[in-house]
Amino acid sequence: MSDLIYPTLDLFLYVLKTSLNTTDVETQKNQAAFLEQLPSDTQFHDHDIETEYLEITHPPQINFIPHNKTLEGYYYAVRLNDTYGLQVDCSINNQTEIQPTKSFTILKTEIEQKLNKELAIIGKTWLLSGWLLENSSQNPEDIAKNCYYALFKDTSWQPEKGTFLDGKVFEIGRSQYINQSLKNDTSSLNSNEHHVIITIYNNRESAEKAAEFYKDWMGLFCYRSKISWAYWQSRLVKESLLNHYKQIEENRKVTNLSNSRQEKQNITTYRKNLNNIDSILQQYTIDLLNLSFQKQIIEINLSNYQLRLALIKEKAGQNNQLDFLEKFSALAKKKYLPQINKDIENMQIGLKLLEDTINVTRSRIEVEKSERERSFQELVAVAGAGIATVTLLQSPAKDFCSKESMKDIFPKIPYFCNYPFSYSLMVGIIVGFMVWWLRKRLR
């Protein structure tokens, strides 16, 4: 048998009220989406103040009417600084008779029916609890395992273990975001990825005392969710940075390939490449700042997580073993933060290379521009010499041919006097060519 008295399932979920660069309209939209999880007649009071913990409904605990009449439950909503937290509690409405562990399937169905499954959350935790019959010989881990499989059938049982208020506690944590893609940046309530805490108490007194820790769990799970969320965000930002870098590399390779083939690139092409690189570089810089911002989120919430866990340990007493909850903070310190630090270091090197690429492209534009200006000056000089020659020769040629004495001197070139402009133009072209040749030799 795997039975419990008063099986209770709590879902803690978290939604960002504000985030980086969030506008007032977006903040109001986030608030409205969160309110959709609560009954329509809920009295909502979210004062615009910075606070670590604020109950935002009146009354703070709102009972709901379950679809299954054998159940009971309530909502409890708070704001923790920039994040909304919601606890949805559901239990079998019977505190005297034992219930099968498969009851948790019914409880989960009831909770999910109360929620908008399209809500974009940053994290969630399932908390399962109940107590044993007096002098029960059942193995608490076997019961906890059956409770877990009542909720998640296609996952393996690999828990962390401890004790809490003379009961056995088990934690199963899986990243909610590891399989998410850049195009899917929301977390569905139906996600198979999850964080689960199961506590099997020895008696009713311990379970009732555990209810005093709900506010502490609300804070601890929030900090945990924000750390995981920020780390996942940093992975998306890193992916975006790499994509930006690849795009700039493609632009640079096209330019270098043309230069290696000694192909003439016009200024318009260079400027187009430069504008493309410049635009991508702006996004790259923004993403790099965002990466540092995610690091700060992890650092702040890691500190809060450790402080909250210390308070829970102190409140629970010395006979409790909750050290397994410290493994998550160790993960954040030993993996998340070093990884982001390394990414920031590498991406800053990438930023320097991108800036060098822009400088090289700008230099090429200046070189091409100088060559064009020199070619234009060359054209002006040659054309000027030719035009000046034509202008100087045309009038004297007419005067020269008008003299009777000259007609006898040039009897073999009759067209010289008949077409003085053509001959002047021919001489001008010859002079222009000689000017071009001399400028080229003297360069």
DACORJO-V161358 format. One record per residue. N is the residue number from 1. RES is the residue in one small letter. SS is DSSP state (H for helix, E for strand, - for the rest). D_CENTER is the distance of its C-alpha to the mean C-alpha in Angstrom with 1 decimal. Layout:
((N,RES,SS,D_CENTER) (N,RES,SS,D_CENTER))
//
This chain:
((1,m,-,47.6) (2,s,-,44.2) (3,d,E,44.7) (4,l,E,43.3) (5,i,E,44.5) (6,y,E,42.2) (7,p,E,39.0) (8,t,E,36.1) (9,l,E,32.5) (10,d,E,29.8) (11,l,E,26.3) (12,f,E,23.9) (13,l,E,20.7) (14,y,E,18.1) (15,v,E,16.3) (16,l,E,14.4) (17,k,-,16.8) (18,t,-,14.8) (19,s,-,11.5) (20,l,-,10.3) (21,n,-,12.2) (22,t,-,13.5) (23,t,-,16.8) (24,d,H,20.0) (25,v,H,20.1) (26,e,H,16.7) (27,t,H,17.9) (28,q,H,21.2) (29,k,H,19.6) (30,n,H,17.8) (31,q,H,21.2) (32,a,H,23.1) (33,a,H,21.1) (34,f,H,21.8) (35,l,H,25.4) (36,e,-,25.9) (37,q,-,25.9) (38,l,-,29.0) (39,p,-,32.5) (40,s,-,33.1) (41,d,-,35.6) (42,t,-,33.5) (43,q,E,34.2) (44,f,E,30.8) (45,h,-,30.8) (46,d,-,27.6) (47,h,-,28.8) (48,d,-,26.6) (49,i,-,26.9) (50,e,-,24.7) (51,t,-,25.9) (52,e,-,25.1) (53,y,-,26.7) (54,l,E,28.1) (55,e,E,29.8) (56,i,-,29.1) (57,t,E,31.7) (58,h,E,35.5) (59,p,-,36.7) (60,p,-,33.9) (61,q,E,34.7) (62,i,E,35.1) (63,n,E,37.1) (64,f,E,36.4) (65,i,-,38.9) (66,p,-,38.2) (67,h,-,39.0) (68,n,-,40.9) (69,k,-,43.7) (70,t,-,43.9) (71,l,E,40.5) (72,e,E,39.5) (73,g,E,36.2) (74,y,E,34.3) (75,y,E,31.0) (76,y,E,30.0) (77,a,E,27.2) (78,v,E,25.9) (79,r,E,23.4) (80,l,E,22.1) (81,n,-,20.9) (82,d,-,17.7) (83,t,E,17.7) (84,y,E,20.2) (85,g,E,22.0) (86,l,E,24.4) (87,q,E,27.1) (88,v,E,29.0) (89,d,E,32.2) (90,c,E,34.6) (91,s,E,37.7) (92,i,E,41.1) (93,n,-,43.6) (94,n,-,46.1) (95,q,-,46.4) (96,t,-,49.6) (97,e,-,49.4) (98,i,E,47.4) (99,q,E,44.7) (100,p,E,43.4) (101,t,-,39.9) (102,k,-,39.0) (103,s,H,39.1) (104,f,H,35.4) (105,t,H,34.7) (106,i,H,36.4) (107,l,H,34.5) (108,k,H,31.1) (109,t,H,32.2) (110,e,H,33.4) (111,i,H,30.1) (112,e,H,28.0) (113,q,H,30.5) (114,k,-,29.8) (115,l,-,26.1) (116,n,-,24.0) (117,k,-,22.3) (118,e,-,19.6) (119,l,-,18.4) (120,a,-,14.6) (121,i,E,14.9) (122,i,-,12.9) (123,g,E,15.9) (124,k,E,19.6) (125,t,E,22.8) (126,w,E,26.1) (127,l,E,29.2) (128,l,E,32.5) (129,s,E,35.8) (130,g,E,39.6) (131,w,E,42.8) (132,l,-,45.6) (133,l,-,49.2) (134,e,-,51.4) (135,n,-,52.6) (136,s,-,50.3) (137,s,-,50.5) (138,q,-,47.2) (139,n,-,44.6) (140,p,H,41.5) (141,e,H,39.1) (142,d,H,40.7) (143,i,H,40.2) (144,a,H,36.6) (145,k,H,36.0) (146,n,H,37.6) (147,c,H,35.6) (148,y,H,32.3) (149,y,H,33.5) (150,a,H,34.5) (151,l,H,30.8) (152,f,-,29.2) (153,k,-,31.7) (154,d,-,29.7) (155,t,-,28.4) (156,s,-,30.2) (157,w,-,31.7) (158,q,-,30.6) (159,p,-,30.6) (160,e,E,30.7) (161,k,E,33.9) (162,g,E,35.3) (163,t,E,37.7) (164,f,E,37.3) (165,l,-,40.2) (166,d,-,42.6) (167,g,E,40.5) (168,k,E,38.5) (169,v,E,34.7) (170,f,E,32.3) (171,e,E,28.5) (172,i,E,26.5) (173,g,E,22.8) (174,r,-,20.4) (175,s,-,16.6) (176,q,-,15.4) (177,y,-,12.3) (178,i,-,13.7) (179,n,-,14.8) (180,q,-,11.9) (181,s,-,10.7) (182,l,-,7.9) (183,k,-,10.3) (184,n,-,10.8) (185,d,-,8.3) (186,t,-,11.4) (187,s,E,13.9) (188,s,-,17.5) (189,l,-,20.4) (190,n,-,22.1) (191,s,-,19.8) (192,n,-,22.0) (193,e,-,19.7) (194,h,-,21.0) (195,h,E,22.3) (196,v,E,26.1) (197,i,E,28.8) (198,i,E,32.4) (199,t,E,35.3) (200,i,E,38.9) (201,y,E,41.3) (202,n,-,45.0) (203,n,-,46.2) (204,r,H,45.6) (205,e,H,45.8) (206,s,H,42.9) (207,a,H,40.7) (208,e,H,41.7) (209,k,H,40.9) (210,a,H,37.4) (211,a,H,36.7) (212,e,H,36.8) (213,f,H,33.6) (214,y,H,31.4) (215,k,H,30.1) (216,d,H,29.4) (217,w,H,27.5) (218,m,H,25.5) (219,g,H,24.2) (220,l,H,23.9) (221,f,H,21.9) (222,c,H,19.6) (223,y,H,18.8) (224,r,H,18.4) (225,s,H,15.9) (226,k,H,13.8) (227,i,H,14.0) (228,s,H,13.1) (229,w,H,10.1) (230,a,H,8.9) (231,y,H,9.7) (232,w,H,8.0) (233,q,H,4.6) (234,s,H,6.1) (235,r,H,7.3) (236,l,H,4.6) (237,v,H,4.2) (238,k,H,7.9) (239,e,H,8.5) (240,s,H,7.6) (241,l,H,9.8) (242,l,H,12.4) (243,n,H,12.6) (244,h,H,13.2) (245,y,H,15.7) (246,k,H,17.5) (247,q,H,18.0) (248,i,H,19.6) (249,e,H,21.6) (250,e,H,23.0) (251,n,H,24.1) (252,r,H,25.7) (253,k,H,27.5) (254,v,H,29.0) (255,t,H,30.4) (256,n,H,31.8) (257,l,H,33.3) (258,s,H,35.1) (259,n,H,36.4) (260,s,H,37.6) (261,r,-,39.6) (262,q,-,40.9) (263,e,-,39.7) (264,k,-,39.9) (265,q,-,36.6) (266,n,-,37.2) (267,i,H,35.5) (268,t,H,33.7) (269,t,H,32.0) (270,y,H,31.0) (271,r,H,29.7) (272,k,H,27.7) (273,n,H,26.1) (274,l,H,25.6) (275,n,H,24.0) (276,n,H,21.5) (277,i,H,20.7) (278,d,H,20.5) (279,s,H,18.1) (280,i,H,15.7) (281,l,H,16.3) (282,q,H,15.3) (283,q,H,11.8) (284,y,H,11.9) (285,t,H,13.1) (286,i,H,10.6) (287,d,H,7.7) (288,l,H,10.4) (289,l,H,11.0) (290,n,H,7.5) (291,l,H,8.1) (292,s,H,11.5) (293,f,H,10.5) (294,q,H,9.0) (295,k,H,12.3) (296,q,H,14.3) (297,i,H,13.2) (298,i,H,14.3) (299,e,H,17.4) (300,i,H,18.4) (301,n,H,18.1) (302,l,H,19.7) (303,s,H,22.6) (304,n,H,22.9) (305,y,H,22.9) (306,q,H,25.6) (307,l,H,27.7) (308,r,H,27.5) (309,l,H,28.5) (310,a,H,31.4) (311,l,H,32.6) (312,i,H,32.6) (313,k,H,34.6) (314,e,H,37.0) (315,k,H,37.5) (316,a,H,38.1) (317,g,-,40.6) (318,q,-,41.5) (319,n,-,42.4) (320,n,-,38.8) (321,q,E,36.7) (322,l,-,33.0) (323,d,H,32.0) (324,f,H,30.0) (325,l,H,27.3) (326,e,H,27.0) (327,k,H,25.7) (328,f,H,22.2) (329,s,H,22.3) (330,a,H,23.7) (331,l,H,20.9) (332,a,H,18.3) (333,k,H,20.7) (334,k,H,21.7) (335,k,H,18.7) (336,y,H,15.3) (337,l,H,16.2) (338,p,H,18.2) (339,q,H,15.6) (340,i,H,13.0) (341,n,H,16.1) (342,k,H,17.1) (343,d,H,13.8) (344,i,H,14.0) (345,e,H,17.7) (346,n,H,17.3) (347,m,H,14.8) (348,q,H,17.2) (349,i,H,20.0) (350,g,H,18.2) (351,l,H,17.9) (352,k,H,21.7) (353,l,H,22.4) (354,l,H,20.7) (355,e,H,22.6) (356,d,H,25.7) (357,t,H,25.2) (358,i,H,25.1) (359,n,H,28.3) (360,v,H,30.0) (361,t,H,29.4) (362,r,H,30.6) (363,s,H,33.7) (364,r,H,34.4) (365,i,H,34.4) (366,e,H,36.8) (367,v,H,39.0) (368,e,H,39.1) (369,k,H,39.8) (370,s,H,42.6) (371,e,H,44.1) (372,r,H,44.2) (373,e,H,45.8) (374,r,H,48.4) (375,s,H,49.1) (376,f,H,49.7) (377,q,H,51.9) (378,e,H,53.8) (379,l,H,54.3) (380,v,H,55.5) (381,a,H,58.0) (382,v,H,59.4) (383,a,H,59.7) (384,g,H,61.1) (385,a,H,63.8) (386,g,H,64.7) (387,i,H,64.9) (388,a,H,66.9) (389,t,H,69.3) (390,v,H,69.8) (391,t,H,70.4) (392,l,H,72.9) (393,l,H,74.8) (394,q,H,75.1) (395,s,H,77.5) (396,p,H,79.7) (397,a,H,80.0) (398,k,H,81.4) (399,d,H,83.9) (400,f,H,84.8) (401,c,H,85.6) (402,s,H,87.6) (403,k,-,90.3) (404,e,H,93.2) (405,s,H,93.7) (406,m,H,90.2) (407,k,H,90.7) (408,d,H,93.3) (409,i,H,91.1) (410,f,-,88.2) (411,p,-,90.2) (412,k,-,87.9) (413,i,-,84.6) (414,p,H,85.5) (415,y,H,81.8) (416,f,H,81.0) (417,c,H,82.9) (418,n,H,82.1) (419,y,-,78.3) (420,p,H,77.5) (421,f,H,73.9) (422,s,H,73.1) (423,y,H,74.6) (424,s,H,72.9) (425,l,H,69.6) (426,m,H,70.3) (427,v,H,71.2) (428,g,H,68.0) (429,i,H,65.9) (430,i,H,67.8) (431,v,H,67.2) (432,g,H,63.5) (433,f,H,63.2) (434,m,H,65.1) (435,v,H,62.8) (436,w,H,59.7) (437,w,H,61.3) (438,l,H,62.3) (439,r,H,58.9) (440,k,H,57.3) (441,r,H,59.9) (442,l,H,59.5) (443,r,-,55.7))
//
